[in-house]
């Protein structure tokens, strides 16, 4: 669906369930400090197959945009990015969440992937604002969001329960400057 220099990005669907499950299994320890605690049920093919079906439906209805980035030969999942909580009307905004596999960390893949997906959300979907929040200790996320032009908007105490703890987050957003008021 979206091609970048080093990735092929597709809308997460039922057909991706086996490779996405494998991505989360392989990266379980790597992602643990940055995600909510996951039950064993979360890491099953049944769960990811159902989630893929819901993702397809949400995409068609314009409610969520969940993407999987692959290497060009589609042999490996590089990372995941989700644009959720889409609100239309006067807001035209969503939240961004993402992760990158340990093998691909620190090589610019996430910036490349997010840049392409954000362009899609702004140009094709017509959103005005994308909000992304990160824990102050997550310097890699801070750097990616800064490179992509996200601006700090605030600070939220105990914003999300991550790895079993209520964690503070820095609130950022990127505005679609191409849209007219």
N, C-alpha and C positions, 0 to 999 in steps of 0.2 A: 504494500500500500504506500509506504514512504521509503524512499531510498536515500541514504546518505553516502558519503565517501567510503565508509567502512561497515555500514550496517544495512540490514533490511528490517523494516519495522512493520508489524502487522497488528491489527486489532485482535486482542485476546479473544479466542473462541474455543469452543468445545474441542476442536481438533488439536489445540495446543496443550491440552491438559497433561499428557504424559511428559512433555519436555519442561513445562512450567513446574510440575511436581518435582521433577528431577533437579531443576534449578534450586528450588527451595530446600530440598534434601541436601544437595551438595553444599549449599551456602548457609545451612542452619546456624552453625556457630558464628560465622562471619556476620550475619544479619542480626543475631540475637540482641546485641546492645542497642539497636536502633528501632526495634519493632515491639509490638505488644507480645505478651506470652502467647504462644500458639499451643493448642492441644494436639494430641496425636491424631484426632479426627481431621484436623486441618491439613495434615500431610498425608492425604489419601487420594487415590485417583478418582474415587467417587465424588469427593468434595470438589476437586478441581474441574471435573467434567461438568458438574452442576453449575459451578461458578462461571465456566466458559459459556454456557448457554445463557446465563443471566447477563454476562458481559455483552454478548451479541445483541440481545434484546435491548439493553440499555443504550448501546451505540445507535441502533436503528431509531430509537425514540429520542435521541439527543440528550439523555440524562447523565451518561458517563462515557468516558473515552479511555479505555484501558488498552495499553500497548505492550507488546513484547518485541524486544530488539534482538535480532539474530546476527551472527557473523554472516558475511556475504554468501557463503556456501550453505547457510542454514544448519550447520552442524552443531552450533552451541548457542544457548541463550546468553546474551551479554547482560541484559538488564530488563527491568520492568518499569513502566511509568504509568501512573493512573491520574486522570483528571476527573475528579468526582465532586459530588455536591453541586452540580451545575444548577445555577439559578438564572432564570431568564428575566423578562420584564425589564424594569429599570436598572437591574444589577448587572446582568450579563457576565457572570463570574463563575469561577470554580476553584477547587483546591487541588494542588499537585502533591503527589507522593511518588517516591521512586526508590529503586535499589539497583545496585550493580553487583555482578558476581565478583568474587574475590580475584579470580584470574584476570579480570579486566579493569580492576580498580587502579586509579592513578594514571591512566593512559589517555584520558580525554574522551572516552567513549560516552560517558554520561552527558557531558556538555554537548557533544555532537548529536546524541539521540534526543535530548530535551530541546535543543535548538530547533530541530526539524519538527518535533511534535508541537511545540509552542507555536511555530509558524502555521501549522495546520489548524490549531485551535483558533488563532487570530484571523487567518485569511479565509479558511473554508467554513468554520463554524460561526465566526463572527463574535467571539467573546471579547469583552473589553478588559477584564482583569483576571489574572491568575494569581492565586495566593499560595505561598509555600512557607512552611514553618519548620524550623530546625532547632535541635537542642544546642545550647551554647558550646558544648564540648565536641560537637560534630563539625570539626574544622573543614573536612572534605566537602560536606554539604554547603557550608558557608561559602567556600571558594567557588563551587559550581554555580550557586545562585548569583553570586557577585559577577562572575564572568558572563552570565546570561542577562544581566541588567536588572535583577530584582533589587528593590529598594526596601530598606528596613522601615517598618511602620510601627513596631511596638514590641512589647515584651509581655508574655503571659505566664504567670506563676502556675505551677502544677497543671500544665495544659493537657498533657496526655499521659496515660499509664503505659510506660515503655519498660520492657524487661522487668515488670513487677513493681516499678516505682513511678510515682507521679513526678514527671519531669517538666521543668520550665522550658519554654520555647521562645525563640526570636521569631517575630511575625514579619513576613516580607510579602511583596507583591510586584508584579510586572504588569504594566498598563499597555494596552494596544494603542500605540500612538497613531496608527494608520486610520483608525475610525474617526469619523467626524462627530462632533457633539450634536 
